[in-house]
Amino acid sequence: MDPQTVHLPNWVRRKIAMGSIHDVVDKRLMDQYDASSLQSVVDLAMNCVENAAVDRPTMTVVATRLKGLLPAVSSEKQSVSATPRRTYSMDSEIPRQFQMMISGASNEGSSFQSGYTNGMSQMSLLSGR
């Protein structure tokens, strides 16, 4: 199948408008995230892609807000840790990348890559998904 290029912020806005906010969460998290924090994280992400730079939060503000949400995510993960689940190779990479991102540490040598290109955040979706 040919991949279809999608403007990520517009895709997320459509999902939110349809009441499908959980569809924007990486499936590898397998519903092991704090649903009450999801709206806050999505709101923050959408603020980060505002057209006018003056309307976007600084990285300091972003990191502070994400740090404030981190305890909720950690406690949610602990409460479901007794539930057996399939392990993905990226499972340990996601929290490490998140910690590096909010601490301002370099991610040199990491397998994590941003999908940001030429001023437009994009992702590839397989048609039919």
N, C-alpha and C positions, 0 to 999 in steps of 0.2 A: 504494500500500500504506500502511496505517496504521502509524506508528512505534510500537514497543513500548518502554515505559519499563522499564529494567533497573537494579537496584541494582549499581553497578559493582564494589564489593568482593566481593559474593557471586558475580557473574559470573566474576571473576578466580579466586576460590577454586575454583569448579566446573571451570574450565579447567585449573588446576593439578592438581586431583584426578584429572582424566581424562588427565593426562600431555600436555596440549596447551598448555604454557606459551608456545610461540612464537605462538599465536593471540592473545595479549594485546598483542603488539607492533604498533604502527601500520604498516599495509601500505605506507605511503609510504616507509618505511625500506628496503623491498625487500631484506630479509635482509642489509643492510649495517650490521650492529651486531655487537658482540662477544658471541657466544653464551655465553661463559664468565662474562661480567658480568651477563647477563640475570637469572640467579637472584638475584644480590645486589641488583639494582635492584628486582625484584619483591618480594623479602623486605622491603626498606626501604619500599617503597610500602605494603605490607600493614601494616607497623608504624605507618605514619602514619595509618591509618584504624582503629586499635584503638578499641574502644568507650570505654574508660576513658582519660581524658587523661593520667593518670600513666604509662600504658603506651606513650604515643606519644613518639617522639624530638623533641627541640627542632629548630627550623629550622637552628640552628648545626650540630648533629650531622648532619642531613640534608645540608646543603651540604658539609660536610667529607667525608662518605662519597661523595657524588656526584663531588666533585672528585677523590677517590682513584680513581674508576672512569673518569674522563674520559680519561686517557692511553691506557687500553686501548681505548676507543671510537675515539679519534683514530688510533691506530696501525692498527686494523682498517680504518678508512675509507681510509687511505692505501694499504693493501695491495690494496684492491679498486678503487682509483680508475682504474686502467688499463682496467677493464672498462666498455664502453659501456653506458649505461642511459638510460631515459627520464627526463627532468627534470620535476619538479613545481614549481609556483610556491612551495610551502611548504618545499621542500628547504633553501633558505638561511635560512628563518625559524626552523626547529626548532633548529639549533645556537645561533643568536643568542638565542633565548628561553631556552634552557638556560643559556647563559653569564650572561644577565641574572638569571635566577632564583637561581643559586648565588652570584652576586656581590652580590645584594641590591639591584641597580639597579632603578629604576622602569621599568615597561613601559608607561607612559602613551603613548598614540598607537599602540599595537601592535594587531595583528589577533588576537593570542592571547587566548583567553578561557577561564576555568575553567568546568568543568561542575558546580561545587559549588553546590547550592541547598538552603536550609532545613535545614542539618545533614545532608543526605543526598547523597552523590555519586551522580550519575546520568548515564546516557548514553542516547541514543536509537539503537535498532537497527531496521533494516527487518526486518520479519518474513520468515522464510525464509533469513536469513543465518546 
